[in-house]
Amino acid sequence: MKISFKDCGAVASITITSTIFEFRKHSRVVDTTLFLVPSVISSRHGTFILKTVISGKNRDALRAYRTVLREAAR
C-alpha cells in the first residue's frame, strides 16, 4: 500500500494506491477515514491496481492523512 500527500494551497489530496490482493485493507482504510473525517471527498477507480484520491481543505486533509497512516499501520 502506497500513501502520498500533496498540498496544493487551499486544497490538499491524499492518494492511496494498492493491489487487488490488499483490497480489504484498502477498503477499511478508506471507509474509516471517510467516517472519521466527514468533510473530505473521495474518488476510487481501478480493478487490479486500486487508486483512491481523498481531497478536501488543507486542515481536513491533514487530519485524514493522520487517520490513513494510523489505520494502515493496524
GIMOHU-V919797 format. One record per residue. N is the residue number from 1. RES is the residue in one small letter. PHI is phi in degrees with one decimal (* if undefined). NEAR is the number of other C-alpha atoms within 12 Angstrom. Layout:
# GIMOHU-V919797
N/RES/PHI/NEAR + N/RES/PHI/NEAR
This chain:
# GIMOHU-V919797
1/m/*/26 + 2/k/-116.8/22 + 3/i/-124.1/29 + 4/s/-134.0/25 + 5/f/-117.0/26 + 6/k/-131.1/22 + 7/d/-100.0/21 + 8/c/-120.0/14 + 9/g/90.9/12 + 10/a/-76.9/15 + 11/v/-115.4/20 + 12/a/-125.7/27 + 13/s/-137.1/31 + 14/i/-119.6/38 + 15/t/-112.0/32 + 16/i/-114.4/38 + 17/t/-122.9/31 + 18/s/-153.4/28 + 19/t/-93.6/21 + 20/i/-65.2/18 + 21/f/-72.8/15 + 22/e/-106.4/21 + 23/f/-59.2/22 + 24/r/-66.1/16 + 25/k/-65.8/23 + 26/h/-59.6/33 + 27/s/-64.3/27 + 28/r/-64.5/21 + 29/v/-63.5/34 + 30/v/-67.1/40 + 31/d/-64.6/26 + 32/t/-64.8/23 + 33/t/-64.1/35 + 34/l/-68.5/29 + 35/f/-73.6/17 + 36/l/-82.2/20 + 37/v/-125.0/26 + 38/p/-73.6/20 + 39/s/-90.9/20 + 40/v/-109.7/29 + 41/i/-120.4/26 + 42/s/-136.0/27 + 43/s/-136.8/20 + 44/r/-124.9/22 + 45/h/-154.3/17 + 46/g/111.9/16 + 47/t/-114.7/15 + 48/f/-91.7/13 + 49/i/-112.9/19 + 50/l/-85.0/27 + 51/k/-135.1/28 + 52/t/-121.9/33 + 53/v/-114.2/32 + 54/i/-108.1/40 + 55/s/-136.0/36 + 56/g/174.5/30 + 57/k/-60.4/25 + 58/n/-58.3/23 + 59/r/-66.7/20 + 60/d/-71.7/27 + 61/a/-68.1/36 + 62/l/-64.9/28 + 63/r/-64.5/27 + 64/a/-66.3/41 + 65/y/-63.1/37 + 66/r/-62.5/23 + 67/t/-65.6/27 + 68/v/-61.5/37 + 69/l/-63.5/25 + 70/r/-65.7/17 + 71/e/-73.5/23 + 72/a/-69.6/27 + 73/a/-78.0/15 + 74/r/-68.2/12
